[in-house]
Amino acid sequence: MVAAPHDLASIWATLDRVPDPEVPVLSVVELGIVRDVAMDADGRVTVSITPTYSGCPALRVIERDILDALARDGWADARLRMVYAPAWTTDWMGADARRKLEAYGIASPPSRDTDDVELVPLRRRAPSVPCPYCGSHATAMRSEFGTTACKAVMYCEQCRQPFELFKAI
Amino acid sequence: MPRSTTSPVGRPVAPPAIAANTRPALAQYLLRLGDDRLVLGHRLSEWCGHAPILEEDIALANIALDLVGQAALLLDLAGATEGAARDGDALAYLREAIDFRNVLLVELPKGDFAFTIVRQFLFSVAAYYQLEGLAASAHPDLAGIAAKAVKETRYHVRHAGEWVIKLGDGTQESHGRAQSALDALWRYTGEMFLADDVDAALVGTGLVPDLGTIEPQWRAQVTDVIERATLTIPPAGYMQRGGRIGRHTEHLGIMLAEMQILQRSYPGAKW
């Protein structure tokens, strides 16, 4: 059996309904975790995924959720394949995904080219991250490590609220 | 690593292009990379619930998670390369201390906060440059794992580096503790750059970078931060070694007893 284009499209649609367990407002497709969908001559589906952070504990849940969703939509014998290159980056997150993230209350990741060139900078450049609640730019980084591997802790001086930032990586 | 051995995900497999006589050296090299991260990750996790402030508790736990995650990927790859039907879990939980290949630096007890931070800085800078080299490896899976790990390590270097400066250039108390830590740890840094027959078998294959090129980069970055921290690099002297060939301090066995007890007491337990 040769993969009909509508089959692959419907598999992508199924995958786009699988939410990330840590950031449920985004799907595993929007986050860039799903890298490829393929179907072999026997009609068996292989989904290639890539981990976000090396130690992301959500990965096992994501694997299970993807296989469950595919089974529900009729692809019971689907397989997952882990790919490591190219390494996952927040630059793969599209404008739509960024808007959803902001609406959910998490500031979206800055572009990676704003990374400090120095490994240990003498003085950190002030991050221009607008507060997802009030839009103010009077915000400060509290810690580059937050509630999950992918988030940093910020603070808004305007509305006096701590908020999370999806880290650029 | 709470992982099912029946996971439907294809684990990394050593590509057949690796020459048979290079394979044992590559497996050893991957064990070294994986063990450094597993042991240091466990040491960092000992701070969970004990760090001086909440942000640091969370930061150290996050860095521990990155390191244990990197270890899981590298040890899985080591197992596949070795070809002896041992996966990452078996390598992590079912080996004796004498079979671990981490440098002595990472197994030393966590000490005070200054000791943990200075060690983290000395290790992370070396790891950063080594991973940068590995990201260009001719081994596709190793290159991919390293390309991800190097980005995580950049955060680790910045975190520890900023703290070294804060502690060193801080109060008399924090300066004294940071200097004591540096004095105690310095003699353990040489082992990170000690090339032996494992490295000799791999350099020139395009699989791994030359440790000789990593050391000067490490020294330049470390010196820069130590000077900014108003700390003093200890005089050159004898460097401790042994971890890479399984000769460890007594601290590793005690740590492994705690880390491995569940799998040793209830073989094959899953959760």
HADDOCK unambig.tbl for C-alpha pairs under 7 A between the chains (distance, minus, plus):
assign (segid A and resid 54 and name CA) (segid B and resid 66 and name CA) 5.82 0.50 0.50
assign (segid A and resid 54 and name CA) (segid B and resid 69 and name CA) 4.66 0.50 0.50
assign (segid A and resid 54 and name CA) (segid B and resid 70 and name CA) 5.28 0.50 0.50
assign (segid A and resid 54 and name CA) (segid B and resid 149 and name CA) 6.87 0.50 0.50
assign (segid A and resid 55 and name CA) (segid B and resid 65 and name CA) 5.41 0.50 0.50
assign (segid A and resid 55 and name CA) (segid B and resid 66 and name CA) 4.87 0.50 0.50
assign (segid A and resid 55 and name CA) (segid B and resid 68 and name CA) 6.42 0.50 0.50
assign (segid A and resid 55 and name CA) (segid B and resid 69 and name CA) 3.50 0.50 0.50
assign (segid A and resid 55 and name CA) (segid B and resid 70 and name CA) 6.54 0.50 0.50
assign (segid A and resid 79 and name CA) (segid B and resid 8 and name CA) 6.53 0.50 0.50
assign (segid A and resid 80 and name CA) (segid B and resid 8 and name CA) 6.38 0.50 0.50
assign (segid A and resid 80 and name CA) (segid B and resid 9 and name CA) 4.95 0.50 0.50
assign (segid A and resid 80 and name CA) (segid B and resid 10 and name CA) 6.82 0.50 0.50
assign (segid A and resid 81 and name CA) (segid B and resid 9 and name CA) 5.36 0.50 0.50
assign (segid A and resid 81 and name CA) (segid B and resid 10 and name CA) 5.17 0.50 0.50
assign (segid A and resid 82 and name CA) (segid B and resid 9 and name CA) 6.33 0.50 0.50
assign (segid A and resid 82 and name CA) (segid B and resid 10 and name CA) 6.11 0.50 0.50
assign (segid A and resid 82 and name CA) (segid B and resid 11 and name CA) 6.98 0.50 0.50
assign (segid A and resid 84 and name CA) (segid B and resid 141 and name CA) 5.92 0.50 0.50
assign (segid A and resid 84 and name CA) (segid B and resid 144 and name CA) 4.55 0.50 0.50
assign (segid A and resid 84 and name CA) (segid B and resid 145 and name CA) 5.83 0.50 0.50
assign (segid A and resid 85 and name CA) (segid B and resid 141 and name CA) 6.94 0.50 0.50
assign (segid A and resid 85 and name CA) (segid B and resid 144 and name CA) 4.27 0.50 0.50
assign (segid A and resid 86 and name CA) (segid B and resid 144 and name CA) 6.10 0.50 0.50
assign (segid A and resid 87 and name CA) (segid B and resid 144 and name CA) 5.81 0.50 0.50
assign (segid A and resid 87 and name CA) (segid B and resid 147 and name CA) 5.88 0.50 0.50
assign (segid A and resid 87 and name CA) (segid B and resid 148 and name CA) 5.13 0.50 0.50
assign (segid A and resid 119 and name CA) (segid B and resid 154 and name CA) 6.83 0.50 0.50
assign (segid A and resid 119 and name CA) (segid B and resid 157 and name CA) 6.91 0.50 0.50
assign (segid A and resid 119 and name CA) (segid B and resid 158 and name CA) 6.23 0.50 0.50
assign (segid A and resid 120 and name CA) (segid B and resid 157 and name CA) 6.95 0.50 0.50
assign (segid A and resid 120 and name CA) (segid B and resid 158 and name CA) 5.00 0.50 0.50
assign (segid A and resid 120 and name CA) (segid B and resid 161 and name CA) 5.92 0.50 0.50
assign (segid A and resid 120 and name CA) (segid B and resid 162 and name CA) 6.78 0.50 0.50
assign (segid A and resid 143 and name CA) (segid B and resid 55 and name CA) 6.49 0.50 0.50
assign (segid A and resid 145 and name CA) (segid B and resid 58 and name CA) 6.57 0.50 0.50
assign (segid A and resid 145 and name CA) (segid B and resid 59 and name CA) 4.89 0.50 0.50
assign (segid A and resid 145 and name CA) (segid B and resid 62 and name CA) 6.53 0.50 0.50
assign (segid A and resid 146 and name CA) (segid B and resid 58 and name CA) 6.46 0.50 0.50
assign (segid A and resid 146 and name CA) (segid B and resid 59 and name CA) 6.99 0.50 0.50
assign (segid A and resid 149 and name CA) (segid B and resid 62 and name CA) 6.05 0.50 0.50
assign (segid A and resid 169 and name CA) (segid B and resid 151 and name CA) 6.34 0.50 0.50
